[in-house]
Amino acid sequence: MINYNWQPNARVVSAISAMGMQEYTVKTDFRREFILYCQQQELRNQHGDWDQLFLDYAKQRLQVPAAKATTAAPAKQALQPYTPDAVVESSNIMSDDWQPSANMLEYITAMVCPNLDYINAQLISFTSHYHGKSHPNWDQQFKKWINQGWNVYQNKNSFKDASNKDFVKQHTDTSWSDGL
């Protein structure tokens, strides 16, 4: 079973970056998504070549044509739950009835935002905002949307508290305006 601390090697990160994903995203969000996927599917890699599985997973998720693939080696273990139809479906143009995958929704509620009412309300905003646009991985976009919104939502009342206003006054330099 894959360890949560597993890191892809530089060659694989570079190959996935060449497919159009930012290197930082490959090393952070996409790596965590892959680890979660492997753990949920209880994948065991007898050869210990998680890098090749990660690359194959990226090719599936990012829909890289075979001619562009950096390696032509077949996967040692197929990533069966993600069929090509499911990948194509997830990258279609955003519609009003789009829903995140069950795996991503489970991940979001466990790791990002436990409030299902908030997630449901944001789903409407998300689909409205991206309506008619295309993206290779709407699940990841939705996770980012929730993460950013939840951080703001949790902290929205922090400056209504009088002690926080005093903090801002104490730490704001207005001396530049003296004598104007």
N, C-alpha and C positions, 0 to 999 in steps of 0.2 A: 504494500500500500504506500502511496506517495506521502512524503513527510510535508507538513505545512511550511517548513523552512526551505523547501527545495527551490533552487534558482536555476533558470535556463542558462546555458553557456552563451558566450558572446557571439558565436557563429549563428546560433538559432535566433537570438535577439536581433541581430543584423538582418537575417533572412526575413523575419516577420516585419521588421521596420521597412524593408524594401517592398513589402506588400501594401504599404500605405498606412500602417499604424505607427504612432509616435513611440519612440524607444521607451520613454518613461511609462507610457500606458502598458506596453508589453511587459515591463518589469514589475508593474504594480497591479493594476486592476485585472488585466488579461491573465496574468500569472495566477492571481487568486481565484479567478473564475475557473481556470483549468484545474487547479488543485481541488476546488470544491466539486467540480464535475467528476474528477477521478475518485474522490472519496465517496460521493453519492452513488456512483456506479460500482463502487468497490473494485475498481480496476487494479489488477496486480500485474506488474511488468516483470516477467521472469528474467529478461535480459538487462534490466536496470537502465534502459535507454529512454528515460522520460523525455529527453530533448526531442527525439524523433516523434514521439507521441504528441508533444506540445506543438511541433511544427505541423504535423498532420491535422491536429485540432484547429490550428490557426488557418490552414488552407481551407478546411471545411467551413469555418465560421466567416472567413473573409472572401470566400468564393474566388480563389485564385485559379485561373485556367491552367490546365496541365502544361501548356507551353511556357508559362511564366514561372512555374514552380522551380525552386532552386535545387531540389533533390527529387529524383524520380523513384526513390526507394519506396516500396509499398509499406504501409503501416504494419507493425508486428502484431498489433491488436486493433481491430476495427473499432471505431467510435460509433457503435451501432445506434444508440438512441437519437443521434443527430443524422437523420436521413437527408439526402440532397434536397428533397422536397421541403423538409422542415427549414433548412437553411435558406432556400429561395423564398419561402413564405415569410421568414423573419426579416428579409431584406427588401421586401416590397415597399411600395409607396405607402406612407402612413395613412391609415383610414380611421374614421371615428370609432370603429368597433375593435380596434387593436387592443390586445391584452398582453401583459408580460407573461413569459413562460412560468410554469408552476415552480420550476427550480429557482428562477430569478426572484420570484415573489417570496419564496421561502428564504432565500439569501437576504433580501432586503429587510424582511421583518426580523430576521435574526441578527443581522450585522449593522444595519443602517438606521432603520426607523421601525419601532415596534407598533406604531399607531396605524391600524388598518383604515380607520376613518380618514386620516390625513392622506394615506396612500391612494385611496379611492378618489378623494377630491382632487388630488394632483394628477391622477390618470386622465381626468377630463381636461385639465389645463394642458397637459403634455400632448394629448392627441390633437387638441385644437391648435396649439402652437406649431406643431410639426405637420399638420394636415397637408397632404399633397407632396411632401418632401420624401426623398429616398435616403436610406442609410443601411449599411451592411449589418448593423447590430443594434436594433432598437432596444433590446434588453439592457445593454450597457448604457445607452443614452438615457433610458428611464432611470436606471440606478443612479447615474450622475445627477439627474434632475431632482430625484428624491433627496439625495445626499445634500445637495446645495440648499434646497428649500427647507429641509428639516433643520439644518444648522441655523438658518435665519429664523425659522419659526420658534425654535427653542430659545433664542436669544432676543426676540423682539421686545420683550418687556424689560430688558436689563437697564435701559436708560430712563424708564419711567420712575424708577426708584430714586428718592431724593439723595441717598448716599452716593449713588452713581453720578448724579449731576454735580455734587460737590467734588467728586473725584475729577470730573472733566474740567471744572473751573480751576481746581488746584493745579492741573497739569496742562493748562492751555496758556501759552505765552502771548499776551496782548500788548507787551511793552513796546512793540514796534509801532503801535498806533498812538503812543503818548506824544502830545504836542502837535497833533494834526489838526 
